[in-house]
Amino acid sequence: MDKVSIIVPARNERYLSKTVDDLFAKAKGEIEVIVVVDGPTEYQLPKERPGLKFIIKPTSEGLRSAINNASDIATGKYLLKCDAHNIVSEGFDEILKKDCDEDWVVSSSYCKLNVDKWEKESDYGSYDYYYLGCPWNSVGNIFRSVVWVTRDKERKDIKIDDTMTMQGSFYFMTKEHFQKRIGYLDAEKWGSGIVDDQEVSLKTWLSGGRVVVNKNVWNAHYHRPPEERRILVPEFNNRSNYAVLGAFTRYFLNNEWEGQIHEFNWLVEKFWPLPTTRRRNKRERHSWPDNWKEKLNEK
């Protein structure tokens, strides 16, 4: 049986031990969990056990480096990136392996985690699809991953389906795809810890791969409020990231990645019609104009 290497980046994470316990409890096949302790932490680390590995960094180097470093010591055929404040559905590993081609990235249904009860919020529901919000309708002219509510409703009965991008707390692929096709995460260009989900999605689609949601698996995630992030990660500041995010967006809009075989407009056309001002749910922000091709040519 093919092993799954689960990468858990952890920056001063209070729920890390519970997350690791849940992963081992819910897996049905062979797994290893690689925890990257990214700098000092005030919380107790998970207890040692077979299949658990640690990378301990005395100072923080960021999310991208954590994922890259963990992939280098991973011994599984598959990689699963999982946030350190998550729970997952039973048998997630075997279900994900069953439907994952060599050049796919697979996400799960996204649910909300009640950290007090340590269980999935039953009244929250789930989200499956995400799109890249139009950068010209966004502060800072940047991509944003937006819940695609209308696609959720229209395609709710399709269990494995294409999604333009994904929520970044939980995603799965082969190690070969991550290291050879995506070419690792670019920590030099895009900084330490933002939009890894967008980088993985864009590089996968534009290199000829596929990004899908597998609704047979769910992931319940604790979305930390900004004030809590600032306490746990003092340098966290959205506005300080706008310059990096703007450069990231222009890089892909202008087709600068050497690994791509499709241009960015191919991806928009593949998923068109994206939410527009005339056709969108109230949650679908940063909608696209009908004349998006003209706007793209102006960039």
N, C-alpha and C positions, 0 to 999 in steps of 0.2 A: 504494500500500500504506500502511496506517495505521501510524504510528510508535509505538513503545513507549518511554516515558520511564522509566528505571530510577533510582530514588532510593536512594542508599546513604548512610545516616547513619554517620558515623565519629567515634568518640570515642577518640582515642589507640589506633588499631587497627593491630596488627602485621601482619595478613594482608590489609590493604586492597588493596595492589597486586595480589596474587595473585587476589583476588576480582574486581577490575575486569578483569584479563586474561582470566579465565575467562568472564565475561559477554560480552565482545566475541568471544571465540573460539567460543562455543556458539550465539550468536544467528544466525538465518538471515534475518531481515528487517531493516528499518530501525530502529535503536535510537539513543537517546542515554543516556548515563550521567551522572547528576548526583550528584557526591560532595559531601556537606556535612561539612566538616571542623569539628567542633564543639568548638572550643577548641584549646589547644596540643597538639602531638603530638611524640613522640620518634622517630617512624618516617617513613621516606621516603614521599612521596606518589607516586601512580601517574604514569607519564610521560604528558605531554600528547600527545593524538592527536585526529583529527577525531571529533566526537561525544561528547567528554568535556568536561564542565563542572564547575567548582568553585564552591562557596560557602564562603568562608573566614571563620570566626568567631573573633575573638581570644579570647573567653571562651565557655565552654559555656552554651548556652541550652536544651539538652535535646533528646530524641528527637522530641517532638511538634512543637516549633518547626522542627526540621530538616526534617521531612517536609512541613509546611505551606509553608515557604519554598521548598523545591525544587519543590513542585507549582505554585507561582506562576510559575516560569520555565520549566516543562516545556512543550515544544511538541508532544508526542505526544497522540494521542487516548486512549492508555492509560497508566496509571501502574502500575509494579511497585515495591513496596518490598522491598528485599533487604538483609539484614544484611551487614556488612563482613567476615565470616569464613564465607563460603559458596561452594559450587560448585553448578552446575545441570546438568540434562540437556541433551543436544544438541537444538537447535531449540525450546527452551522458549518463546520469544516467539511464534512462529507457532502453536504448539499451543494456547497460552493464548488467543490472539486468536480462534481458530476457535470456541471455545465460551465466550463471555462476553457475556451480554446487558447492556443499558445499566445495569441496577440490580443486577448481580451483583458479588460478591467471590469470587475464585477462589484457593484455596490449592493446594499440591501435596502429593504424598507426602513425608513427612518422614523423612530418613535422617541418619545420623551421619557427620561428616567426620573423617577421620584427617588431622590437620594435618601430621604428620611426613611421610607419604607423599603428601599433598595429593590424596586420593582418597576415594571413598565406602567406608565400612566394609562389606565384603561379608557379614560374619557378624552384622551388627546387625539387618538387615531394615528395614522401614519402618512408619510409622504414618500413618494417613489421617484418622481421626476424633477429635474432641475434644468434650467436653461441659463445661458450667459446673458445677463442683462445688457442692453445696449449701452455702450460706454458714453455715447453722446448725450444720453439722458441720465447721467449719473454724476454726482459731485466728484470732481477730480478726473473725469473722463476715464473711468476704470471699469473693467469687467466686475460684475458681482454675480454670485451664484444665487439664483432666485427660484423659489418653489414654483413649479409649473402645475398649478391647480387644475387648469382645464385639461391638460394631458392626463393627469391622474384620473379624472372623471371619464374621459373618453376611452381610456385604454385599461380600465381597472381589472378586466378579466384576463389580460395578457400577463402570464406569470414571469416570463423572461423577455425583456424588451429594451430597445435602445433608449438611452437618455443622453442629452447633449453634454451635461456635466453632472456633478454629484455633490452630496454633502460629505465633507472630508473626514468624518470621524471613523470611517470603516470602509476599507476597500481592499480588493483581492486580485491577485494576478500571478502569473508564473514569475519566478526569479529571473529567468532569461528575458522576459519581456521588460521587466524593470531595468535590468542592467544593460541589455544590448540594444533594445529598440528605443526605450525612453532615454537611456543613457544616464541613469541616476537622476536625482533632483539637483538642479543647478543652484547651489548655495552661494556661489560667487556672484551670479547675476542678480538673484532674486531674494537675497537676504536669508535670514535665519528661519522664519516660521510663518509665512503667510502664503495662501493660495497654492499649497501643494496639490490640492484636489484639482484645481484648474490646470496646473501644469501637467499632471498625469493625464487628465481627460483630453486636453488639446493635443498633446504629443501622441496619444494613442490614436485618436481619430485622424489626425493629419498625416500619420505615418502609415495609414491603411488598416489600422486595427479597429476595435469596436469597444464601446463603453456601454454596459448594460446594467439594469437593475434586476436582481433576482428576488422576486417577492415571496419566495418560499423561505426566505431568511429575514429576520428583523434584528435591528440593532437599536437599543434604547440608550440615549446619550444625554448626559447632563450638560446643558448649555450654560456655561458660567456667565453670570451678569458681568458687565464691564467693571463694576467696582470690585468684585471678587478677583477678577483677573489682575487688576492693578495691585492688589495686596499680594497675591501669589507670585506675580511676575511684574515687578515694579517698573520695568522699562516699557511695559505694554502701553501703546498710544496709537490709536488708529490714524490720527492725522500725520504722525511722523512716517507712516507707511505709504502715504499717497504718492510720493515721488517714485518709489520702487514699483508700486502697483501700476502707475501710469506708464513706466518704462516696460513693464511686463505686458501690458495691454497693447502698446504700440508694436512691440516685438512680434506678437502673433498676428495682429492686424496687417502688418507690413510683410508677413511671410519671410521672416528672417531666420527661422530655425532650419538648419541644414538637413535635418532628418525627415522633413516632410515631403510627401508626394502629392498632397492636395493643398490648394490654397485655402485661406480662411473662408473666402466666400463660398467654397464648396460645402463647408460645414453648416453655414447659415441656410443655404439652399436645401440641404438634406433635411433639416428640421422645419423648414418653412411650411405653413405660417407660424412664426413665433408670435407671442403676445404683442399686439399693437394697441394703440390708443383706442381703436375701434373694436377690438376683440380681445378682451382680457378680463380676468377676475380681479377684484380689488386688491388681492395679495400679490398680483403679478406686476411688480414695480419695474422701472427702467425698461419700458416696453420699446419695441423696435418701430421705426417709421417705415411706411411702405416704400419709400425711396432710399432704402438703406444702401443700395449699390452706389447711388450717386454720392452719398455721404462717405462711403468707403473709398471711393476714387479720389475724394478731396484730401484724404489723409496722406 
